[in-house]
């Protein structure tokens, strides 16, 4: 089995070390971490990435909920011109972590009550929650999949209204259809 690569932005917290009332963590990616994340997500640059996450133990310490917010400043390539598109992302997220067990297993939490939920808990890895990876994953979800400068346009392409050119494959098919309906 192939081992997963180490996360670029890792801030592990042991779930069992959390106080009953929970704990808030403020994390920030350093320059090398931001550079590695930019490469991972196909960004031109990631100037800033910060997150504030409240971890609260649940299920007697066998699980934890994470509620957080993140802020990022980044630059993506425009899908039309490949010129830099700067953007700022601010988002909130929520996750649930727990030991997910198979039927008949003796350790972990019972996921039976969660079976009706939309998502199962994220697994605890070695009893830890990686807050940095959680923030990085949320950043990936928040990225604009098609960043575009306001004045960027495809040359020779019309995105609405009348077709730009009538001499193409579909125009030839339309002529054939017209000829066959005349008979």
VMD Tcl script that builds the backbone (N, CA, C; Angstrom):
set m [mol new atoms 549]
animate dup $m
set s [atomselect $m all]
$s set {name element resname resid chain x y z} {
  {N N UNK 1 A 0.835 -1.179 0.000}
  {CA C UNK 1 A 0.000 0.000 0.000}
  {C C UNK 1 A 0.880 1.242 0.000}
  {N N UNK 2 A 0.558 2.171 -0.891}
  {CA C UNK 2 A 1.344 3.399 -1.013}
  {C C UNK 2 A 1.024 4.348 0.142}
  {N N UNK 3 A 2.057 4.872 0.751}
  {CA C UNK 3 A 1.891 5.787 1.882}
  {C C UNK 3 A 1.584 7.195 1.368}
  {N N UNK 4 A 0.655 7.883 2.020}
  {CA C UNK 4 A 0.295 9.252 1.649}
  {C C UNK 4 A 1.458 10.194 1.946}
  {N N UNK 5 A 1.644 11.213 1.098}
  {CA C UNK 5 A 2.716 12.169 1.380}
  {C C UNK 5 A 2.390 12.983 2.636}
  {N N UNK 6 A 3.425 13.448 3.284}
  {CA C UNK 6 A 3.235 14.267 4.483}
  {C C UNK 6 A 2.581 15.588 4.087}
  {N N UNK 7 A 1.638 16.069 4.898}
  {CA C UNK 7 A 0.993 17.344 4.581}
  {C C UNK 7 A 2.002 18.494 4.606}
  {N N UNK 8 A 1.787 19.455 3.727}
  {CA C UNK 8 A 2.679 20.611 3.637}
  {C C UNK 8 A 2.517 21.540 4.835}
  {N N UNK 9 A 1.312 21.573 5.388}
  {CA C UNK 9 A 0.951 22.493 6.477}
  {C C UNK 9 A 0.337 21.641 7.580}
  {N N UNK 10 A 1.163 21.162 8.491}
  {CA C UNK 10 A 0.704 20.216 9.499}
  {C C UNK 10 A 0.758 20.829 10.893}
  {N N UNK 11 A -0.371 20.766 11.590}
  {CA C UNK 11 A -0.464 21.227 12.976}
  {C C UNK 11 A -1.296 20.198 13.747}
  {N N UNK 12 A -0.684 19.050 14.095}
  {CA C UNK 12 A -1.447 18.000 14.782}
  {C C UNK 12 A -1.737 18.346 16.241}
  {N N UNK 13 A -2.925 17.942 16.683}
  {CA C UNK 13 A -3.342 18.121 18.074}
  {C C UNK 13 A -3.907 16.783 18.542}
  {N N UNK 14 A -3.396 16.276 19.652}
  {CA C UNK 14 A -3.917 15.022 20.191}
  {C C UNK 14 A -5.323 15.241 20.735}
  {N N UNK 15 A -6.256 14.447 20.275}
  {CA C UNK 15 A -7.650 14.596 20.693}
  {C C UNK 15 A -7.814 14.374 22.184}
  {N N UNK 16 A -7.071 13.438 22.738}
  {CA C UNK 16 A -7.210 13.132 24.167}
  {C C UNK 16 A -6.648 14.230 25.058}
  {N N UNK 17 A -5.861 15.160 24.503}
  {CA C UNK 17 A -5.278 16.238 25.308}
  {C C UNK 17 A -6.198 17.452 25.430}
  {N N UNK 18 A -7.345 17.413 24.759}
  {CA C UNK 18 A -8.256 18.563 24.783}
  {C C UNK 18 A -8.983 18.674 26.118}
  {N N UNK 19 A -9.090 19.884 26.658}
  {CA C UNK 19 A -9.888 20.059 27.879}
  {C C UNK 19 A -11.375 19.883 27.552}
  {N N UNK 20 A -12.170 19.577 28.554}
  {CA C UNK 20 A -13.601 19.326 28.349}
  {C C UNK 20 A -14.318 20.489 27.666}
  {N N UNK 21 A -13.907 21.716 27.976}
  {CA C UNK 21 A -14.563 22.895 27.386}
  {C C UNK 21 A -14.049 23.214 25.984}
  {N N UNK 22 A -13.058 22.471 25.528}
  {CA C UNK 22 A -12.491 22.708 24.200}
  {C C UNK 22 A -11.325 23.677 24.257}
  {N N UNK 23 A -10.685 23.843 23.130}
  {CA C UNK 23 A -9.544 24.742 23.048}
  {C C UNK 23 A -9.509 25.385 21.663}
  {N N UNK 24 A -9.157 26.667 21.619}
  {CA C UNK 24 A -9.051 27.392 20.355}
  {C C UNK 24 A -7.589 27.468 19.932}
  {N N UNK 25 A -7.363 27.208 18.655}
  {CA C UNK 25 A -6.014 27.230 18.095}
  {C C UNK 25 A -5.955 28.255 16.966}
  {N N UNK 26 A -4.954 29.121 17.010}
  {CA C UNK 26 A -4.680 30.059 15.922}
  {C C UNK 26 A -3.441 29.541 15.207}
  {N N UNK 27 A -3.592 29.261 13.908}
  {CA C UNK 27 A -2.471 28.719 13.148}
  {C C UNK 27 A -2.213 29.591 11.917}
  {N N UNK 28 A -0.965 29.581 11.460}
  {CA C UNK 28 A -0.574 30.374 10.301}
  {C C UNK 28 A 0.502 29.603 9.534}
  {N N UNK 29 A 0.355 29.538 8.230}
  {CA C UNK 29 A 1.340 28.859 7.388}
  {C C UNK 29 A 2.544 29.778 7.188}
  {N N UNK 30 A 3.745 29.206 7.319}
  {CA C UNK 30 A 4.950 30.003 7.076}
  {C C UNK 30 A 5.252 30.029 5.574}
  {N N UNK 31 A 6.301 30.729 5.188}
  {CA C UNK 31 A 6.620 30.934 3.770}
  {C C UNK 31 A 6.829 29.620 3.024}
  {N N UNK 32 A 7.560 28.674 3.612}
  {CA C UNK 32 A 7.802 27.391 2.942}
  {C C UNK 32 A 6.517 26.572 2.814}
  {N N UNK 33 A 5.686 26.607 3.836}
  {CA C UNK 33 A 4.409 25.889 3.788}
  {C C UNK 33 A 3.491 26.488 2.726}
  {N N UNK 34 A 3.453 27.817 2.662}
  {CA C UNK 34 A 2.615 28.487 1.652}
  {C C UNK 34 A 3.109 28.158 0.240}
  {N N UNK 35 A 4.416 28.126 0.062}
  {CA C UNK 35 A 4.982 27.799 -1.251}
  {C C UNK 35 A 4.607 26.366 -1.652}
  {N N UNK 36 A 4.692 25.428 -0.719}
  {CA C UNK 36 A 4.331 24.036 -1.003}
  {C C UNK 36 A 2.836 23.893 -1.283}
  {N N UNK 37 A 2.000 24.610 -0.541}
  {CA C UNK 37 A 0.553 24.579 -0.790}
  {C C UNK 37 A 0.215 25.198 -2.141}
  {N N UNK 38 A 0.898 26.272 -2.511}
  {CA C UNK 38 A 0.666 26.899 -3.815}
  {C C UNK 38 A 0.959 25.899 -4.932}
  {N N UNK 39 A 2.024 25.155 -4.782}
  {CA C UNK 39 A 2.364 24.143 -5.786}
  {C C UNK 39 A 1.290 23.051 -5.814}
  {N N UNK 40 A 0.870 22.590 -4.660}
  {CA C UNK 40 A -0.154 21.537 -4.553}
  {C C UNK 40 A -1.461 21.947 -5.232}
  {N N UNK 41 A -1.869 23.195 -5.068}
  {CA C UNK 41 A -3.160 23.649 -5.582}
  {C C UNK 41 A -3.069 24.385 -6.920}
  {N N UNK 42 A -1.882 24.441 -7.527}
  {CA C UNK 42 A -1.733 25.086 -8.832}
  {C C UNK 42 A -1.885 26.594 -8.779}
  {N N UNK 43 A -1.459 27.206 -7.682}
  {CA C UNK 43 A -1.545 28.653 -7.520}
  {C C UNK 43 A -0.245 29.295 -7.977}
  {N N UNK 44 A -0.311 30.541 -8.408}
  {CA C UNK 44 A 0.917 31.280 -8.693}
  {C C UNK 44 A 1.623 31.627 -7.397}
  {N N UNK 45 A 0.829 31.978 -6.374}
  {CA C UNK 45 A 1.392 32.242 -5.054}
  {C C UNK 45 A 0.290 32.202 -4.001}
  {N N UNK 46 A 0.716 31.938 -2.789}
  {CA C UNK 46 A -0.159 31.982 -1.619}
  {C C UNK 46 A 0.533 32.909 -0.637}
  {N N UNK 47 A 0.047 34.151 -0.571}
  {CA C UNK 47 A 0.713 35.171 0.244}
  {C C UNK 47 A 0.422 35.037 1.727}
  {N N UNK 48 A -0.753 34.506 2.082}
  {CA C UNK 48 A -1.116 34.372 3.500}
  {C C UNK 48 A -2.146 33.269 3.663}
  {N N UNK 49 A -2.039 32.548 4.773}
  {CA C UNK 49 A -3.046 31.556 5.147}
  {C C UNK 49 A -3.054 31.466 6.666}
  {N N UNK 50 A -4.181 31.859 7.257}
  {CA C UNK 50 A -4.356 31.773 8.706}
  {C C UNK 50 A -5.680 31.099 9.000}
  {N N UNK 51 A -5.767 30.496 10.177}
  {CA C UNK 51 A -7.021 29.863 10.592}
  {C C UNK 51 A -7.146 29.941 12.103}
  {N N UNK 52 A -8.379 30.011 12.549}
  {CA C UNK 52 A -8.718 29.934 13.981}
  {C C UNK 52 A -9.732 28.806 14.100}
  {N N UNK 53 A -9.377 27.811 14.930}
  {CA C UNK 53 A -10.194 26.603 15.014}
  {C C UNK 53 A -10.450 26.255 16.474}
  {N N UNK 54 A -11.720 26.036 16.800}
  {CA C UNK 54 A -12.125 25.589 18.128}
  {C C UNK 54 A -12.342 24.082 18.070}
  {N N UNK 55 A -11.559 23.338 18.845}
  {CA C UNK 55 A -11.718 21.888 18.953}
  {C C UNK 55 A -12.416 21.580 20.263}
  {N N UNK 56 A -13.510 20.821 20.187}
  {CA C UNK 56 A -14.270 20.453 21.381}
  {C C UNK 56 A -14.412 18.939 21.411}
  {N N UNK 57 A -13.986 18.299 22.515}
  {CA C UNK 57 A -14.128 16.838 22.591}
  {C C UNK 57 A -15.598 16.435 22.727}
  {N N UNK 58 A -15.939 15.293 22.134}
  {CA C UNK 58 A -17.281 14.721 22.243}
  {C C UNK 58 A -17.135 13.221 22.462}
  {N N UNK 59 A -18.220 12.562 22.699}
  {CA C UNK 59 A -18.262 11.094 22.877}
  {C C UNK 59 A -17.224 10.628 23.888}
  {N N UNK 60 A -17.133 11.345 25.012}
  {CA C UNK 60 A -16.209 10.946 26.059}
  {C C UNK 60 A -14.745 11.019 25.674}
  {N N UNK 61 A -14.416 11.892 24.742}
  {CA C UNK 61 A -13.031 12.055 24.315}
  {C C UNK 61 A -12.644 11.180 23.136}
  {N N UNK 62 A -13.552 10.311 22.682}
  {CA C UNK 62 A -13.259 9.444 21.537}
  {C C UNK 62 A -13.449 10.171 20.216}
  {N N UNK 63 A -13.984 11.380 20.262}
  {CA C UNK 63 A -14.235 12.160 19.047}
  {C C UNK 63 A -14.099 13.639 19.390}
  {N N UNK 64 A -14.122 14.461 18.354}
  {CA C UNK 64 A -14.025 15.910 18.563}
  {C C UNK 64 A -14.695 16.631 17.399}
  {N N UNK 65 A -15.240 17.801 17.710}
  {CA C UNK 65 A -15.776 18.642 16.645}
  {C C UNK 65 A -14.831 19.820 16.462}
  {N N UNK 66 A -14.706 20.246 15.215}
  {CA C UNK 66 A -13.849 21.386 14.882}
  {C C UNK 66 A -14.697 22.422 14.174}
  {N N UNK 67 A -14.693 23.633 14.688}
  {CA C UNK 67 A -15.366 24.773 14.045}
  {C C UNK 67 A -14.306 25.821 13.820}
  {N N UNK 68 A -14.187 26.242 12.573}
  {CA C UNK 68 A -13.101 27.161 12.294}
  {C C UNK 68 A -13.412 28.177 11.230}
  {N N UNK 69 A -12.493 29.112 11.111}
  {CA C UNK 69 A -12.548 30.109 10.047}
  {C C UNK 69 A -11.138 30.228 9.487}
  {N N UNK 70 A -11.077 30.538 8.206}
  {CA C UNK 70 A -9.772 30.715 7.593}
  {C C UNK 70 A -9.784 31.955 6.728}
  {N N UNK 71 A -8.602 32.504 6.539}
  {CA C UNK 71 A -8.413 33.660 5.660}
  {C C UNK 71 A -7.161 33.391 4.831}
  {N N UNK 72 A -7.255 33.705 3.545}
  {CA C UNK 72 A -6.119 33.483 2.651}
  {C C UNK 72 A -6.042 34.591 1.624}
  {N N UNK 73 A -4.835 34.935 1.247}
  {CA C UNK 73 A -4.555 35.877 0.166}
  {C C UNK 73 A -3.753 35.087 -0.850}
  {N N UNK 74 A -4.216 35.046 -2.102}
  {CA C UNK 74 A -3.572 34.191 -3.086}
  {C C UNK 74 A -3.665 34.756 -4.491}
  {N N UNK 75 A -2.890 34.162 -5.391}
  {CA C UNK 75 A -2.890 34.553 -6.796}
  {C C UNK 75 A -2.976 33.290 -7.638}
  {N N UNK 76 A -3.973 33.275 -8.544}
  {CA C UNK 76 A -4.187 32.156 -9.453}
  {C C UNK 76 A -3.971 32.631 -10.884}
  {N N UNK 77 A -3.695 31.717 -11.811}
  {CA C UNK 77 A -3.597 32.132 -13.211}
  {C C UNK 77 A -4.989 32.257 -13.835}
  {N N UNK 78 A -5.202 33.299 -14.620}
  {CA C UNK 78 A -6.466 33.500 -15.335}
  {C C UNK 78 A -6.634 32.355 -16.335}
  {N N UNK 79 A -7.830 31.786 -16.416}
  {CA C UNK 79 A -8.063 30.663 -17.318}
  {C C UNK 79 A -8.039 31.079 -18.788}
  {N N UNK 80 A -8.127 32.375 -19.070}
  {CA C UNK 80 A -8.109 32.860 -20.446}
  {C C UNK 80 A -6.715 33.313 -20.844}
  {N N UNK 81 A -6.133 34.199 -20.059}
  {CA C UNK 81 A -4.876 34.837 -20.444}
  {C C UNK 81 A -3.646 34.319 -19.694}
  {N N UNK 82 A -3.856 33.558 -18.646}
  {CA C UNK 82 A -2.807 33.081 -17.740}
  {C C UNK 82 A -2.145 34.205 -16.943}
  {N N UNK 83 A -2.706 35.419 -17.014}
  {CA C UNK 83 A -2.209 36.527 -16.204}
  {C C UNK 83 A -2.661 36.324 -14.760}
  {N N UNK 84 A -1.961 36.927 -13.796}
  {CA C UNK 84 A -2.300 36.748 -12.381}
  {C C UNK 84 A -3.674 37.316 -12.011}
  {N N UNK 85 A -4.421 36.535 -11.234}
  {CA C UNK 85 A -5.708 36.957 -10.685}
  {C C UNK 85 A -5.568 36.875 -9.173}
  {N N UNK 86 A -5.558 38.018 -8.509}
  {CA C UNK 86 A -5.435 38.060 -7.052}
  {C C UNK 86 A -6.811 37.916 -6.413}
  {N N UNK 87 A -6.856 37.198 -5.299}
  {CA C UNK 87 A -8.121 37.071 -4.582}
  {C C UNK 87 A -7.880 36.871 -3.095}
  {N N UNK 88 A -8.902 37.166 -2.340}
  {CA C UNK 88 A -8.898 36.982 -0.893}
  {C C UNK 88 A -10.042 36.038 -0.565}
  {N N UNK 89 A -9.754 35.070 0.263}
  {CA C UNK 89 A -10.763 34.092 0.666}
  {C C UNK 89 A -10.949 34.180 2.167}
  {N N UNK 90 A -12.202 34.239 2.581}
  {CA C UNK 90 A -12.568 34.146 3.993}
  {C C UNK 90 A -13.708 33.149 4.065}
  {N N UNK 91 A -13.558 32.130 4.893}
  {CA C UNK 91 A -14.558 31.073 4.954}
  {C C UNK 91 A -14.630 30.485 6.354}
  {N N UNK 92 A -15.756 29.865 6.639}
  {CA C UNK 92 A -15.923 29.120 7.882}
  {C C UNK 92 A -16.142 27.655 7.517}
  {N N UNK 93 A -15.838 26.774 8.461}
  {CA C UNK 93 A -16.034 25.354 8.216}
  {C C UNK 93 A -16.282 24.625 9.516}
  {N N UNK 94 A -16.800 23.423 9.383}
  {CA C UNK 94 A -17.084 22.582 10.534}
  {C C UNK 94 A -16.793 21.138 10.149}
  {N N UNK 95 A -16.144 20.419 11.039}
  {CA C UNK 95 A -15.816 19.012 10.809}
  {C C UNK 95 A -15.997 18.232 12.098}
  {N N UNK 96 A -16.187 16.946 11.906}
  {CA C UNK 96 A -16.306 16.045 13.044}
  {C C UNK 96 A -15.266 14.951 12.878}
  {N N UNK 97 A -14.510 14.665 13.926}
  {CA C UNK 97 A -13.451 13.657 13.899}
  {C C UNK 97 A -13.772 12.566 14.907}
  {N N UNK 98 A -13.475 11.336 14.548}
  {CA C UNK 98 A -13.687 10.237 15.476}
  {C C UNK 98 A -13.003 8.975 14.999}
  {N N UNK 99 A -12.971 8.016 15.888}
  {CA C UNK 99 A -12.447 6.700 15.525}
  {C C UNK 99 A -13.593 5.932 14.905}
  {N N UNK 100 A -13.485 5.684 13.644}
  {CA C UNK 100 A -14.539 4.964 12.936}
  {C C UNK 100 A -14.192 3.476 12.959}
  {N N UNK 101 A -15.106 2.696 13.466}
  {CA C UNK 101 A -14.835 1.271 13.577}
  {C C UNK 101 A -15.792 0.479 12.706}
  {N N UNK 102 A -15.347 -0.678 12.332}
  {CA C UNK 102 A -16.184 -1.607 11.579}
  {C C UNK 102 A -17.018 -2.403 12.580}
  {N N UNK 103 A -18.140 -2.984 12.127}
  {CA C UNK 103 A -18.957 -3.794 13.038}
  {C C UNK 103 A -18.122 -4.908 13.674}
  {N N UNK 104 A -18.295 -5.077 14.955}
  {CA C UNK 104 A -17.576 -6.113 15.684}
  {C C UNK 104 A -16.254 -5.654 16.269}
  {N N UNK 105 A -15.781 -4.464 15.893}
  {CA C UNK 105 A -14.513 -3.963 16.433}
  {C C UNK 105 A -14.755 -3.473 17.850}
  {N N UNK 106 A -13.736 -3.584 18.693}
  {CA C UNK 106 A -13.923 -3.241 20.100}
  {C C UNK 106 A -13.531 -1.809 20.429}
  {N N UNK 107 A -12.640 -1.160 19.632}
  {CA C UNK 107 A -12.187 0.199 19.954}
  {C C UNK 107 A -12.948 1.213 19.124}
  {N N UNK 108 A -12.969 2.444 19.603}
  {CA C UNK 108 A -13.568 3.521 18.822}
  {C C UNK 108 A -14.941 3.909 19.299}
  {N N UNK 109 A -15.606 4.707 18.494}
  {CA C UNK 109 A -16.945 5.177 18.857}
  {C C UNK 109 A -17.974 4.445 18.015}
  {N N UNK 110 A -19.167 4.384 18.514}
  {CA C UNK 110 A -20.265 3.765 17.796}
  {C C UNK 110 A -20.798 4.784 16.790}
  {N N UNK 111 A -20.688 4.476 15.497}
  {CA C UNK 111 A -21.158 5.427 14.492}
  {C C UNK 111 A -22.615 5.180 14.128}
  {N N UNK 112 A -23.258 4.236 14.817}
  {CA C UNK 112 A -24.664 3.947 14.556}
  {C C UNK 112 A -25.544 5.193 14.602}
  {N N UNK 113 A -25.446 6.030 15.647}
  {CA C UNK 113 A -26.278 7.230 15.702}
  {C C UNK 113 A -25.960 8.220 14.578}
  {N N UNK 114 A -24.773 8.108 13.998}
  {CA C UNK 114 A -24.382 9.023 12.926}
  {C C UNK 114 A -24.734 8.486 11.546}
  {N N UNK 115 A -25.271 7.263 11.474}
  {CA C UNK 115 A -25.526 6.629 10.181}
  {C C UNK 115 A -26.474 7.457 9.314}
  {N N UNK 116 A -27.388 8.191 9.917}
  {CA C UNK 116 A -28.314 9.017 9.151}
  {C C UNK 116 A -27.720 10.343 8.726}
  {N N UNK 117 A -26.560 10.677 9.260}
  {CA C UNK 117 A -25.908 11.943 8.932}
  {C C UNK 117 A -25.393 11.927 7.501}
  {N N UNK 118 A -25.205 13.088 6.961}
  {CA C UNK 118 A -24.718 13.215 5.594}
  {C C UNK 118 A -23.278 12.727 5.466}
  {N N UNK 119 A -22.444 13.034 6.424}
  {CA C UNK 119 A -21.040 12.663 6.378}
  {C C UNK 119 A -20.644 11.887 7.625}
  {N N UNK 120 A -19.793 10.886 7.427}
  {CA C UNK 120 A -19.224 10.179 8.555}
  {C C UNK 120 A -18.090 11.023 9.114}
  {N N UNK 121 A -17.652 10.725 10.337}
  {CA C UNK 121 A -16.552 11.503 10.918}
  {C C UNK 121 A -15.252 11.311 10.140}
  {N N UNK 122 A -14.440 12.352 10.146}
  {CA C UNK 122 A -13.081 12.254 9.614}
  {C C UNK 122 A -12.312 11.361 10.582}
  {N N UNK 123 A -11.438 10.511 10.076}
  {CA C UNK 123 A -10.716 9.631 10.996}
  {C C UNK 123 A -9.640 10.366 11.789}
  {N N UNK 124 A -9.472 9.944 13.015}
  {CA C UNK 124 A -8.344 10.403 13.817}
  {C C UNK 124 A -7.134 9.602 13.350}
  {N N UNK 125 A -6.031 10.257 13.079}
  {CA C UNK 125 A -4.816 9.572 12.642}
  {C C UNK 125 A -3.833 9.585 13.812}
  {N N UNK 126 A -3.555 8.406 14.320}
  {CA C UNK 126 A -2.684 8.256 15.499}
  {C C UNK 126 A -3.232 9.076 16.669}
  {N N UNK 127 A -4.560 9.155 16.764}
  {CA C UNK 127 A -5.206 9.880 17.857}
  {C C UNK 127 A -5.139 11.385 17.737}
  {N N UNK 128 A -4.725 11.888 16.556}
  {CA C UNK 128 A -4.540 13.332 16.387}
  {C C UNK 128 A -5.437 13.899 15.286}
  {N N UNK 129 A -5.672 15.182 15.403}
  {CA C UNK 129 A -6.400 15.960 14.400}
  {C C UNK 129 A -5.396 16.947 13.822}
  {N N UNK 130 A -5.230 16.930 12.506}
  {CA C UNK 130 A -4.272 17.838 11.871}
  {C C UNK 130 A -5.006 19.102 11.431}
  {N N UNK 131 A -4.892 20.139 12.245}
  {CA C UNK 131 A -5.585 21.393 11.973}
  {C C UNK 131 A -5.056 22.076 10.710}
  {N N UNK 132 A -3.770 21.965 10.444}
  {CA C UNK 132 A -3.196 22.558 9.243}
  {C C UNK 132 A -3.763 21.923 7.988}
  {N N UNK 133 A -3.850 20.608 7.978}
  {CA C UNK 133 A -4.408 19.911 6.814}
  {C C UNK 133 A -5.892 20.222 6.666}
  {N N UNK 134 A -6.617 20.357 7.773}
  {CA C UNK 134 A -8.035 20.725 7.697}
  {C C UNK 134 A -8.186 22.099 7.040}
  {N N UNK 135 A -7.341 23.051 7.421}
  {CA C UNK 135 A -7.381 24.386 6.822}
  {C C UNK 135 A -6.996 24.334 5.347}
  {N N UNK 136 A -5.985 23.537 5.005}
  {CA C UNK 136 A -5.556 23.416 3.610}
  {C C UNK 136 A -6.662 22.796 2.754}
  {N N UNK 137 A -7.322 21.767 3.267}
  {CA C UNK 137 A -8.410 21.138 2.522}
  {C C UNK 137 A -9.558 22.120 2.306}
  {N N UNK 138 A -9.883 22.905 3.326}
  {CA C UNK 138 A -10.958 23.885 3.177}
  {C C UNK 138 A -10.570 24.961 2.171}
  {N N UNK 139 A -9.312 25.375 2.191}
  {CA C UNK 139 A -8.840 26.342 1.200}
  {C C UNK 139 A -9.052 25.794 -0.203}
  {N N UNK 140 A -8.711 24.531 -0.421}
  {CA C UNK 140 A -8.885 23.921 -1.743}
  {C C UNK 140 A -10.348 23.956 -2.176}
  {N N UNK 141 A -11.260 23.739 -1.241}
  {CA C UNK 141 A -12.685 23.780 -1.560}
  {C C UNK 141 A -13.169 25.187 -1.905}
  {N N UNK 142 A -12.526 26.191 -1.357}
  {CA C UNK 142 A -12.942 27.577 -1.554}
  {C C UNK 142 A -12.346 28.225 -2.800}
  {N N UNK 143 A -11.330 27.612 -3.413}
  {CA C UNK 143 A -10.677 28.210 -4.579}
  {C C UNK 143 A -11.643 28.349 -5.752}
  {N N UNK 144 A -11.508 29.432 -6.489}
  {CA C UNK 144 A -12.286 29.626 -7.705}
  {C C UNK 144 A -11.741 28.647 -8.749}
  {N N UNK 145 A -12.572 27.725 -9.257}
  {CA C UNK 145 A -12.054 26.755 -10.210}
  {C C UNK 145 A -11.740 27.358 -11.581}
  {N N UNK 146 A -12.310 28.527 -11.883}
  {CA C UNK 146 A -12.088 29.192 -13.162}
  {C C UNK 146 A -11.799 30.676 -12.955}
  {N N UNK 147 A -10.662 31.009 -12.344}
  {CA C UNK 147 A -10.360 32.424 -12.102}
  {C C UNK 147 A -10.179 33.155 -13.436}
  {N N UNK 148 A -10.767 34.340 -13.530}
  {CA C UNK 148 A -10.741 35.072 -14.792}
  {C C UNK 148 A -10.687 36.565 -14.526}
  {N N UNK 149 A -9.800 37.244 -15.228}
  {CA C UNK 149 A -9.753 38.696 -15.145}
  {C C UNK 149 A -11.024 39.260 -15.776}
  {N N UNK 150 A -11.478 40.419 -15.311}
  {CA C UNK 150 A -12.728 40.997 -15.805}
  {C C UNK 150 A -12.696 41.292 -17.297}
  {N N UNK 151 A -11.560 41.746 -17.812}
  {CA C UNK 151 A -11.492 42.119 -19.225}
  {C C UNK 151 A -10.944 41.002 -20.118}
  {N N UNK 152 A -10.749 39.813 -19.582}
  {CA C UNK 152 A -10.199 38.709 -20.371}
  {C C UNK 152 A -11.264 38.153 -21.314}
  {N N UNK 153 A -10.884 37.927 -22.571}
  {CA C UNK 153 A -11.815 37.392 -23.562}
  {C C UNK 153 A -11.057 36.456 -24.493}
  {N N UNK 154 A -11.755 35.429 -24.949}
  {CA C UNK 154 A -11.181 34.524 -25.935}
  {C C UNK 154 A -11.275 35.188 -27.305}
  {N N UNK 155 A -10.159 35.300 -28.018}
  {CA C UNK 155 A -10.158 35.904 -29.353}
  {C C UNK 155 A -10.907 34.985 -30.313}
  {N N UNK 156 A -11.843 35.556 -31.061}
  {CA C UNK 156 A -12.591 34.797 -32.058}
  {C C UNK 156 A -13.666 33.904 -31.479}
  {N N UNK 157 A -14.031 34.131 -30.242}
  {CA C UNK 157 A -15.053 33.307 -29.613}
  {C C UNK 157 A -16.140 34.213 -29.052}
  {N N UNK 158 A -17.366 33.840 -29.285}
  {CA C UNK 158 A -18.490 34.589 -28.745}
  {C C UNK 158 A -19.156 33.751 -27.676}
  {N N UNK 159 A -19.381 34.324 -26.524}
  {CA C UNK 159 A -19.996 33.572 -25.437}
  {C C UNK 159 A -21.506 33.773 -25.360}
  {N N UNK 160 A -22.075 34.500 -26.285}
  {CA C UNK 160 A -23.518 34.706 -26.263}
  {C C UNK 160 A -23.980 35.399 -27.529}
  {N N UNK 161 A -25.282 35.475 -27.687}
  {CA C UNK 161 A -25.835 36.147 -28.860}
  {C C UNK 161 A -25.672 35.310 -30.113}
  {N N UNK 162 A -25.390 35.960 -31.231}
  {CA C UNK 162 A -25.248 35.290 -32.519}
  {C C UNK 162 A -23.940 34.512 -32.588}
  {N N UNK 163 A -23.931 33.401 -33.321}
  {CA C UNK 163 A -22.682 32.658 -33.492}
  {C C UNK 163 A -21.621 33.523 -34.159}
  {N N UNK 164 A -20.374 33.336 -33.761}
  {CA C UNK 164 A -19.280 34.141 -34.301}
  {C C UNK 164 A -19.017 33.831 -35.762}
  {N N UNK 165 A -19.040 32.571 -36.143}
  {CA C UNK 165 A -18.787 32.194 -37.530}
  {C C UNK 165 A -19.745 31.079 -37.907}
  {N N UNK 166 A -20.320 31.168 -39.107}
  {CA C UNK 166 A -21.293 30.172 -39.542}
  {C C UNK 166 A -20.645 29.032 -40.305}
  {N N UNK 167 A -19.360 29.085 -40.554}
  {CA C UNK 167 A -18.689 28.035 -41.316}
  {C C UNK 167 A -17.947 27.090 -40.383}
  {N N UNK 168 A -18.638 26.146 -39.844}
  {CA C UNK 168 A -18.041 25.134 -38.987}
  {C C UNK 168 A -18.758 23.821 -39.209}
  {N N UNK 169 A -18.469 22.834 -38.407}
  {CA C UNK 169 A -19.079 21.508 -38.544}
  {C C UNK 169 A -20.593 21.562 -38.434}
  {N N UNK 170 A -21.091 22.337 -37.490}
  {CA C UNK 170 A -22.535 22.401 -37.296}
  {C C UNK 170 A -23.222 23.154 -38.435}
  {N N UNK 171 A -22.532 24.132 -38.996}
  {CA C UNK 171 A -23.097 24.856 -40.147}
  {C C UNK 171 A -23.224 23.911 -41.331}
  {N N UNK 172 A -22.232 23.059 -41.534}
  {CA C UNK 172 A -22.281 22.088 -42.627}
  {C C UNK 172 A -23.427 21.106 -42.404}
  {N N UNK 173 A -23.639 20.661 -41.181}
  {CA C UNK 173 A -24.760 19.772 -40.877}
  {C C UNK 173 A -26.097 20.464 -41.119}
  {N N UNK 174 A -26.183 21.738 -40.787}
  {CA C UNK 174 A -27.423 22.489 -41.005}
  {C C UNK 174 A -27.742 22.576 -42.497}
  {N N UNK 175 A -26.712 22.763 -43.331}
  {CA C UNK 175 A -26.918 22.812 -44.788}
  {C C UNK 175 A -27.409 21.466 -45.300}
  {N N UNK 176 A -26.831 20.374 -44.811}
  {CA C UNK 176 A -27.262 19.036 -45.220}
  {C C UNK 176 A -28.718 18.798 -44.833}
  {N N UNK 177 A -29.075 19.226 -43.624}
  {CA C UNK 177 A -30.451 19.041 -43.156}
  {C C UNK 177 A -31.422 19.818 -44.025}
  {N N UNK 178 A -31.024 21.038 -44.386}
  {CA C UNK 178 A -31.861 21.875 -45.244}
  {C C UNK 178 A -32.065 21.208 -46.604}
  {N N UNK 179 A -31.006 20.655 -47.192}
  {CA C UNK 179 A -31.094 19.990 -48.498}
  {C C UNK 179 A -31.993 18.766 -48.428}
  {N N UNK 180 A -31.887 17.984 -47.355}
  {CA C UNK 180 A -32.682 16.741 -47.273}
  {C C UNK 180 A -34.155 17.032 -47.031}
  {N N UNK 181 A -34.513 18.175 -46.455}
  {CA C UNK 181 A -35.922 18.488 -46.209}
  {C C UNK 181 A -36.608 19.112 -47.413}
  {N N UNK 182 A -35.859 19.508 -48.434}
  {CA C UNK 182 A -36.437 20.139 -49.625}
  {C C UNK 182 A -37.082 19.071 -50.515}
  {N N UNK 183 A -36.569 17.888 -50.580}
  {CA C UNK 183 A -37.094 16.832 -51.460}
  {C C UNK 183 A -38.467 16.495 -51.168}
}
mol reanalyze $m
mol bondsrecalc $m
mol representation Tube
mol addrep $m
